[in-house]
Amino acid sequence: MTVLVTGATGFVGLNLLHAMAGGGSEREPVAMVRASASTARLPDGVATVEADLSDSQSLTAAMAETDADSVVHLAAAVYDQSAMRGTNVAGTERLLDAATETGVEQVVFLSTIGAHPEVPADPDSPYQSSKVAVEKSLFERDHPFDVAALYPTYIFGPRDYRLTRYEHVRPIAANRVLVPPLYTYDEYNVVHVDDVVGSIEYALDAGETERYLITGPNLTNRDVLGTIARHAPGNCRVVNVPYGVARWAVKPTMDLLHRVGVSPVPGAGFLERGDYGTVREDLARRAPVRQRSWQAALTETVDWYRTVGVL
């Protein structure tokens, strides 16, 4: 089975290719890359083909040249809002058209938790909105191939060369004590990148049109930062501040300091809550494969950052 992988040089893509190239798999992965992309981090022996989601002809040519049986579509604009509609929506539509034209049997699409029909999307997130828009192309059109969509929550794990999760680790590694009202009330739902890779492989084997949730347990910021602190360098101690203390003591104090020009921000910011992929409890701990623990996801991320020298 020849599997064409878009987004092959990204976080999930690299982990997927290393899993497929590790031996014992009947799948032959081919990394679809843009002309400007570096392939230095791809596993040895993985073939590449040049194509771009903005160019329909290049997509058709790539699928025809590789005689792709399946396409795993991981490529997406995550941070560049100006590119999201063109890449995530129009680019996916071009890819689906090319798959139809070349006789591909299966497309596996990596979405995001907020695009799942049972999970409310964040209306302020252009990224989630772009993924929701793709749902119509995936599931409301007739295709001559099977379509599987995967909806992960907040992914941690090794090979995060773009440092997408570094913001959660850096403050801990840089401080001996962290008393972080601005971080204290974040909530998370963490999954290991291996869960995502395993679910992609499961979908390829299943060969059916289906949606797959990939979720872990809902976690507090104390769970996440405390676990990172136990494994990050620097022996940082994370001190939890109860919400009531922040509301009735920290906020008024920071408001006062802001009024007199000492603090650059008022106290309202210390009551903000961040959400990194949480779901209803009945949707938690879901995946089509046996999952790695959230603790392993966090600790292996920290270990990998240390290995590559950013910690």
Contacts in CASP RR format, 6 or more apart in sequence:
PFRMAT RR
TARGET T0000
AUTHOR 0000-0000-0000
METHOD contacts of the structure
MODEL  1
MTVLVTGATGFVGLNLLHAMAGGGSEREPVAMVRASASTARLPDGVATVE
ADLSDSQSLTAAMAETDADSVVHLAAAVYDQSAMRGTNVAGTERLLDAAT
ETGVEQVVFLSTIGAHPEVPADPDSPYQSSKVAVEKSLFERDHPFDVAAL
YPTYIFGPRDYRLTRYEHVRPIAANRVLVPPLYTYDEYNVVHVDDVVGSI
EYALDAGETERYLITGPNLTNRDVLGTIARHAPGNCRVVNVPYGVARWAV
KPTMDLLHRVGVSPVPGAGFLERGDYGTVREDLARRAPVRQRSWQAALTE
TVDWYRTVGVL
1 26 0 8 1.000
1 27 0 8 1.000
1 28 0 8 1.000
1 69 0 8 1.000
1 70 0 8 1.000
1 204 0 8 1.000
2 27 0 8 1.000
2 28 0 8 1.000
2 30 0 8 1.000
2 66 0 8 1.000
2 67 0 8 1.000
2 68 0 8 1.000
2 69 0 8 1.000
2 70 0 8 1.000
3 20 0 8 1.000
3 27 0 8 1.000
3 28 0 8 1.000
3 29 0 8 1.000
3 30 0 8 1.000
3 68 0 8 1.000
3 69 0 8 1.000
3 70 0 8 1.000
3 71 0 8 1.000
3 72 0 8 1.000
3 204 0 8 1.000
4 29 0 8 1.000
4 30 0 8 1.000
4 32 0 8 1.000
4 49 0 8 1.000
4 62 0 8 1.000
4 63 0 8 1.000
4 66 0 8 1.000
4 68 0 8 1.000
4 70 0 8 1.000
4 71 0 8 1.000
4 72 0 8 1.000
5 13 0 8 1.000
5 16 0 8 1.000
5 17 0 8 1.000
5 29 0 8 1.000
5 30 0 8 1.000
5 31 0 8 1.000
5 32 0 8 1.000
5 71 0 8 1.000
5 72 0 8 1.000
5 74 0 8 1.000
6 32 0 8 1.000
6 53 0 8 1.000
6 71 0 8 1.000
6 72 0 8 1.000
6 73 0 8 1.000
6 74 0 8 1.000
6 75 0 8 1.000
6 95 0 8 1.000
7 13 0 8 1.000
7 31 0 8 1.000
7 32 0 8 1.000
7 33 0 8 1.000
7 74 0 8 1.000
7 75 0 8 1.000
7 76 0 8 1.000
8 14 0 8 1.000
8 16 0 8 1.000
8 17 0 8 1.000
8 29 0 8 1.000
8 31 0 8 1.000
8 32 0 8 1.000
8 33 0 8 1.000
8 42 0 8 1.000
8 46 0 8 1.000
8 48 0 8 1.000
8 74 0 8 1.000
9 31 0 8 1.000
9 33 0 8 1.000
9 37 0 8 1.000
9 38 0 8 1.000
9 39 0 8 1.000
9 41 0 8 1.000
9 42 0 8 1.000
10 74 0 8 1.000
10 161 0 8 1.000
10 162 0 8 1.000
11 155 0 8 1.000
11 159 0 8 1.000
11 160 0 8 1.000
11 161 0 8 1.000
11 162 0 8 1.000
11 164 0 8 1.000
11 193 0 8 1.000
12 74 0 8 1.000
12 110 0 8 1.000
12 155 0 8 1.000
12 193 0 8 1.000
12 196 0 8 1.000
12 197 0 8 1.000
13 74 0 8 1.000
14 41 0 8 1.000
14 42 0 8 1.000
14 159 0 8 1.000
14 161 0 8 1.000
15 157 0 8 1.000
15 158 0 8 1.000
15 159 0 8 1.000
15 193 0 8 1.000
15 194 0 8 1.000
15 196 0 8 1.000
15 197 0 8 1.000
16 29 0 8 1.000
16 72 0 8 1.000
16 74 0 8 1.000
16 197 0 8 1.000
16 200 0 8 1.000
17 29 0 8 1.000
17 31 0 8 1.000
17 42 0 8 1.000
17 43 0 8 1.000
17 46 0 8 1.000
18 43 0 8 1.000
18 159 0 8 1.000
19 25 0 8 1.000
19 194 0 8 1.000
19 197 0 8 1.000
19 198 0 8 1.000
19 201 0 8 1.000
20 27 0 8 1.000
20 29 0 8 1.000
20 201 0 8 1.000
21 29 0 8 1.000
21 43 0 8 1.000
21 44 0 8 1.000
21 45 0 8 1.000
21 46 0 8 1.000
22 43 0 8 1.000
27 201 0 8 1.000
27 204 0 8 1.000
28 47 0 8 1.000
29 46 0 8 1.000
29 47 0 8 1.000
30 46 0 8 1.000
30 47 0 8 1.000
30 48 0 8 1.000
30 49 0 8 1.000
30 66 0 8 1.000
30 68 0 8 1.000
31 39 0 8 1.000
31 42 0 8 1.000
31 46 0 8 1.000
31 47 0 8 1.000
31 48 0 8 1.000
31 49 0 8 1.000
32 48 0 8 1.000
32 49 0 8 1.000
32 50 0 8 1.000
32 51 0 8 1.000
32 62 0 8 1.000
32 75 0 8 1.000
33 39 0 8 1.000
33 48 0 8 1.000
33 49 0 8 1.000
33 50 0 8 1.000
33 51 0 8 1.000
34 50 0 8 1.000
34 51 0 8 1.000
34 52 0 8 1.000
35 50 0 8 1.000
35 52 0 8 1.000
39 48 0 8 1.000
41 159 0 8 1.000
41 161 0 8 1.000
42 48 0 8 1.000
47 66 0 8 1.000
49 62 0 8 1.000
49 65 0 8 1.000
49 66 0 8 1.000
50 58 0 8 1.000
50 62 0 8 1.000
51 58 0 8 1.000
51 59 0 8 1.000
51 61 0 8 1.000
51 62 0 8 1.000
52 58 0 8 1.000
52 59 0 8 1.000
53 59 0 8 1.000
53 75 0 8 1.000
53 86 0 8 1.000
53 87 0 8 1.000
53 90 0 8 1.000
53 91 0 8 1.000
53 92 0 8 1.000
53 94 0 8 1.000
53 95 0 8 1.000
54 86 0 8 1.000
54 87 0 8 1.000
54 91 0 8 1.000
54 94 0 8 1.000
55 94 0 8 1.000
56 94 0 8 1.000
56 97 0 8 1.000
56 98 0 8 1.000
59 94 0 8 1.000
59 95 0 8 1.000
59 97 0 8 1.000
59 98 0 8 1.000
60 98 0 8 1.000
60 101 0 8 1.000
60 102 0 8 1.000
62 68 0 8 1.000
62 98 0 8 1.000
63 71 0 8 1.000
63 98 0 8 1.000
63 99 0 8 1.000
63 101 0 8 1.000
63 102 0 8 1.000
63 103 0 8 1.000
63 104 0 8 1.000
64 102 0 8 1.000
68 102 0 8 1.000
68 104 0 8 1.000
69 104 0 8 1.000
69 105 0 8 1.000
69 106 0 8 1.000
70 104 0 8 1.000
70 105 0 8 1.000
70 106 0 8 1.000
70 107 0 8 1.000
70 108 0 8 1.000
70 204 0 8 1.000
71 95 0 8 1.000
71 99 0 8 1.000
71 104 0 8 1.000
71 106 0 8 1.000
71 107 0 8 1.000
71 108 0 8 1.000
72 108 0 8 1.000
72 110 0 8 1.000
72 200 0 8 1.000
72 204 0 8 1.000
73 92 0 8 1.000
73 95 0 8 1.000
73 107 0 8 1.000
73 108 0 8 1.000
73 109 0 8 1.000
73 110 0 8 1.000
74 110 0 8 1.000
75 87 0 8 1.000
76 87 0 8 1.000
76 88 0 8 1.000
76 110 0 8 1.000
76 127 0 8 1.000
76 130 0 8 1.000
76 131 0 8 1.000
77 83 0 8 1.000
77 84 0 8 1.000
77 86 0 8 1.000
77 87 0 8 1.000
77 88 0 8 1.000
77 127 0 8 1.000
77 130 0 8 1.000
78 127 0 8 1.000
81 126 0 8 1.000
81 127 0 8 1.000
84 126 0 8 1.000
84 127 0 8 1.000
84 129 0 8 1.000
84 130 0 8 1.000
85 130 0 8 1.000
85 133 0 8 1.000
88 127 0 8 1.000
88 130 0 8 1.000
88 131 0 8 1.000
88 133 0 8 1.000
88 134 0 8 1.000
89 130 0 8 1.000
89 133 0 8 1.000
89 134 0 8 1.000
89 137 0 8 1.000
92 109 0 8 1.000
92 134 0 8 1.000
92 137 0 8 1.000
92 138 0 8 1.000
93 134 0 8 1.000
93 137 0 8 1.000
95 107 0 8 1.000
96 107 0 8 1.000
96 137 0 8 1.000
96 138 0 8 1.000
96 141 0 8 1.000
96 143 0 8 1.000
98 104 0 8 1.000
99 107 0 8 1.000
99 143 0 8 1.000
99 145 0 8 1.000
100 143 0 8 1.000
100 144 0 8 1.000
100 145 0 8 1.000
103 144 0 8 1.000
103 145 0 8 1.000
104 145 0 8 1.000
105 145 0 8 1.000
105 146 0 8 1.000
105 207 0 8 1.000
106 145 0 8 1.000
106 146 0 8 1.000
106 147 0 8 1.000
106 148 0 8 1.000
106 204 0 8 1.000
106 207 0 8 1.000
107 143 0 8 1.000
107 145 0 8 1.000
107 146 0 8 1.000
107 147 0 8 1.000
107 148 0 8 1.000
108 148 0 8 1.000
108 149 0 8 1.000
108 150 0 8 1.000
108 200 0 8 1.000
108 203 0 8 1.000
108 204 0 8 1.000
109 134 0 8 1.000
109 138 0 8 1.000
109 147 0 8 1.000
109 148 0 8 1.000
109 149 0 8 1.000
109 150 0 8 1.000
110 149 0 8 1.000
110 150 0 8 1.000
110 152 0 8 1.000
110 196 0 8 1.000
110 200 0 8 1.000
111 131 0 8 1.000
111 134 0 8 1.000
111 135 0 8 1.000
111 149 0 8 1.000
111 150 0 8 1.000
111 151 0 8 1.000
112 127 0 8 1.000
112 128 0 8 1.000
112 131 0 8 1.000
112 151 0 8 1.000
112 152 0 8 1.000
113 119 0 8 1.000
113 151 0 8 1.000
113 152 0 8 1.000
113 153 0 8 1.000
113 189 0 8 1.000
113 213 0 8 1.000
113 215 0 8 1.000
113 277 0 8 1.000
113 279 0 8 1.000
114 120 0 8 1.000
114 121 0 8 1.000
114 122 0 8 1.000
114 128 0 8 1.000
114 131 0 8 1.000
114 132 0 8 1.000
114 151 0 8 1.000
114 277 0 8 1.000
115 121 0 8 1.000
115 128 0 8 1.000
115 131 0 8 1.000
115 132 0 8 1.000
115 134 0 8 1.000
115 135 0 8 1.000
115 149 0 8 1.000
115 151 0 8 1.000
116 151 0 8 1.000
116 211 0 8 1.000
116 213 0 8 1.000
117 135 0 8 1.000
117 211 0 8 1.000
118 280 0 8 1.000
118 283 0 8 1.000
119 151 0 8 1.000
119 279 0 8 1.000
119 280 0 8 1.000
119 283 0 8 1.000
121 128 0 8 1.000
121 129 0 8 1.000
121 131 0 8 1.000
121 132 0 8 1.000
122 128 0 8 1.000
123 129 0 8 1.000
135 149 0 8 1.000
138 147 0 8 1.000
138 149 0 8 1.000
139 147 0 8 1.000
139 149 0 8 1.000
139 209 0 8 1.000
146 207 0 8 1.000
146 208 0 8 1.000
146 209 0 8 1.000
147 209 0 8 1.000
148 203 0 8 1.000
148 206 0 8 1.000
148 207 0 8 1.000
148 208 0 8 1.000
148 209 0 8 1.000
148 210 0 8 1.000
148 211 0 8 1.000
148 212 0 8 1.000
149 210 0 8 1.000
149 211 0 8 1.000
149 212 0 8 1.000
150 196 0 8 1.000
150 199 0 8 1.000
150 200 0 8 1.000
150 203 0 8 1.000
150 211 0 8 1.000
150 212 0 8 1.000
150 214 0 8 1.000
151 211 0 8 1.000
151 212 0 8 1.000
151 213 0 8 1.000
151 214 0 8 1.000
152 191 0 8 1.000
152 195 0 8 1.000
152 196 0 8 1.000
152 199 0 8 1.000
152 214 0 8 1.000
152 215 0 8 1.000
153 189 0 8 1.000
153 190 0 8 1.000
153 191 0 8 1.000
153 214 0 8 1.000
153 215 0 8 1.000
153 216 0 8 1.000
153 276 0 8 1.000
153 277 0 8 1.000
153 278 0 8 1.000
153 279 0 8 1.000
154 188 0 8 1.000
154 189 0 8 1.000
154 190 0 8 1.000
154 191 0 8 1.000
154 276 0 8 1.000
154 277 0 8 1.000
155 190 0 8 1.000
155 191 0 8 1.000
155 192 0 8 1.000
155 193 0 8 1.000
155 196 0 8 1.000
155 297 0 8 1.000
156 165 0 8 1.000
156 190 0 8 1.000
156 191 0 8 1.000
156 192 0 8 1.000
156 193 0 8 1.000
156 294 0 8 1.000
156 297 0 8 1.000
156 298 0 8 1.000
156 300 0 8 1.000
156 301 0 8 1.000
157 165 0 8 1.000
157 192 0 8 1.000
157 193 0 8 1.000
157 194 0 8 1.000
157 297 0 8 1.000
157 300 0 8 1.000
157 301 0 8 1.000
157 304 0 8 1.000
158 193 0 8 1.000
158 300 0 8 1.000
158 301 0 8 1.000
158 303 0 8 1.000
158 304 0 8 1.000
159 193 0 8 1.000
159 304 0 8 1.000
160 166 0 8 1.000
160 301 0 8 1.000
160 304 0 8 1.000
160 305 0 8 1.000
161 308 0 8 1.000
163 305 0 8 1.000
163 310 0 8 1.000
165 301 0 8 1.000
166 305 0 8 1.000
166 310 0 8 1.000
168 224 0 8 1.000
168 225 0 8 1.000
168 228 0 8 1.000
169 228 0 8 1.000
169 232 0 8 1.000
169 301 0 8 1.000
169 302 0 8 1.000
169 305 0 8 1.000
169 311 0 8 1.000
171 178 0 8 1.000
171 180 0 8 1.000
171 183 0 8 1.000
172 178 0 8 1.000
172 225 0 8 1.000
172 228 0 8 1.000
172 229 0 8 1.000
172 232 0 8 1.000
172 236 0 8 1.000
172 238 0 8 1.000
173 232 0 8 1.000
173 233 0 8 1.000
173 234 0 8 1.000
173 236 0 8 1.000
173 311 0 8 1.000
175 236 0 8 1.000
176 234 0 8 1.000
176 235 0 8 1.000
176 236 0 8 1.000
176 237 0 8 1.000
177 236 0 8 1.000
177 237 0 8 1.000
177 239 0 8 1.000
178 225 0 8 1.000
178 229 0 8 1.000
178 236 0 8 1.000
178 237 0 8 1.000
178 238 0 8 1.000
178 239 0 8 1.000
179 239 0 8 1.000
179 241 0 8 1.000
180 225 0 8 1.000
180 238 0 8 1.000
180 241 0 8 1.000
181 241 0 8 1.000
181 246 0 8 1.000
181 250 0 8 1.000
181 270 0 8 1.000
182 269 0 8 1.000
182 270 0 8 1.000
182 272 0 8 1.000
183 221 0 8 1.000
183 225 0 8 1.000
184 221 0 8 1.000
184 222 0 8 1.000
184 240 0 8 1.000
184 241 0 8 1.000
184 243 0 8 1.000
184 246 0 8 1.000
185 221 0 8 1.000
185 243 0 8 1.000
185 246 0 8 1.000
185 271 0 8 1.000
185 272 0 8 1.000
185 273 0 8 1.000
185 274 0 8 1.000
186 221 0 8 1.000
186 224 0 8 1.000
186 273 0 8 1.000
186 274 0 8 1.000
186 275 0 8 1.000
186 276 0 8 1.000
187 218 0 8 1.000
187 219 0 8 1.000
187 220 0 8 1.000
187 221 0 8 1.000
187 273 0 8 1.000
187 274 0 8 1.000
187 275 0 8 1.000
187 276 0 8 1.000
187 278 0 8 1.000
188 218 0 8 1.000
188 219 0 8 1.000
188 220 0 8 1.000
188 221 0 8 1.000
188 223 0 8 1.000
188 224 0 8 1.000
188 276 0 8 1.000
188 277 0 8 1.000
188 278 0 8 1.000
189 215 0 8 1.000
189 216 0 8 1.000
189 217 0 8 1.000
189 218 0 8 1.000
189 219 0 8 1.000
189 276 0 8 1.000
189 277 0 8 1.000
189 278 0 8 1.000
189 279 0 8 1.000
189 284 0 8 1.000
190 216 0 8 1.000
190 219 0 8 1.000
190 224 0 8 1.000
190 276 0 8 1.000
190 294 0 8 1.000
190 297 0 8 1.000
190 298 0 8 1.000
191 214 0 8 1.000
191 215 0 8 1.000
191 216 0 8 1.000
191 287 0 8 1.000
191 291 0 8 1.000
191 294 0 8 1.000
191 297 0 8 1.000
192 291 0 8 1.000
192 292 0 8 1.000
192 293 0 8 1.000
192 294 0 8 1.000
192 296 0 8 1.000
192 297 0 8 1.000
192 300 0 8 1.000
193 297 0 8 1.000
194 292 0 8 1.000
195 214 0 8 1.000
195 287 0 8 1.000
195 289 0 8 1.000
195 291 0 8 1.000
195 292 0 8 1.000
196 214 0 8 1.000
198 289 0 8 1.000
199 212 0 8 1.000
199 214 0 8 1.000
199 287 0 8 1.000
199 288 0 8 1.000
199 289 0 8 1.000
201 289 0 8 1.000
202 212 0 8 1.000
202 288 0 8 1.000
202 289 0 8 1.000
203 210 0 8 1.000
203 212 0 8 1.000
203 288 0 8 1.000
206 288 0 8 1.000
212 287 0 8 1.000
212 288 0 8 1.000
213 279 0 8 1.000
213 283 0 8 1.000
213 286 0 8 1.000
213 287 0 8 1.000
214 286 0 8 1.000
214 287 0 8 1.000
215 279 0 8 1.000
215 283 0 8 1.000
215 284 0 8 1.000
215 285 0 8 1.000
215 286 0 8 1.000
215 287 0 8 1.000
216 284 0 8 1.000
216 285 0 8 1.000
216 286 0 8 1.000
216 287 0 8 1.000
216 291 0 8 1.000
216 294 0 8 1.000
217 284 0 8 1.000
217 285 0 8 1.000
217 294 0 8 1.000
218 278 0 8 1.000
218 279 0 8 1.000
218 281 0 8 1.000
218 284 0 8 1.000
219 294 0 8 1.000
222 238 0 8 1.000
222 240 0 8 1.000
224 298 0 8 1.000
225 238 0 8 1.000
226 238 0 8 1.000
227 295 0 8 1.000
227 298 0 8 1.000
227 299 0 8 1.000
228 298 0 8 1.000
228 302 0 8 1.000
229 236 0 8 1.000
229 237 0 8 1.000
229 238 0 8 1.000
231 298 0 8 1.000
231 299 0 8 1.000
231 302 0 8 1.000
231 303 0 8 1.000
232 302 0 8 1.000
232 311 0 8 1.000
233 306 0 8 1.000
233 311 0 8 1.000
241 250 0 8 1.000
243 271 0 8 1.000
246 270 0 8 1.000
246 271 0 8 1.000
247 271 0 8 1.000
250 267 0 8 1.000
250 270 0 8 1.000
251 267 0 8 1.000
251 268 0 8 1.000
251 270 0 8 1.000
251 271 0 8 1.000
252 267 0 8 1.000
254 263 0 8 1.000
254 265 0 8 1.000
254 266 0 8 1.000
254 267 0 8 1.000
254 270 0 8 1.000
255 266 0 8 1.000
255 267 0 8 1.000
257 263 0 8 1.000
258 264 0 8 1.000
258 265 0 8 1.000
258 266 0 8 1.000
258 267 0 8 1.000
285 291 0 8 1.000
302 311 0 8 1.000
305 311 0 8 1.000
END
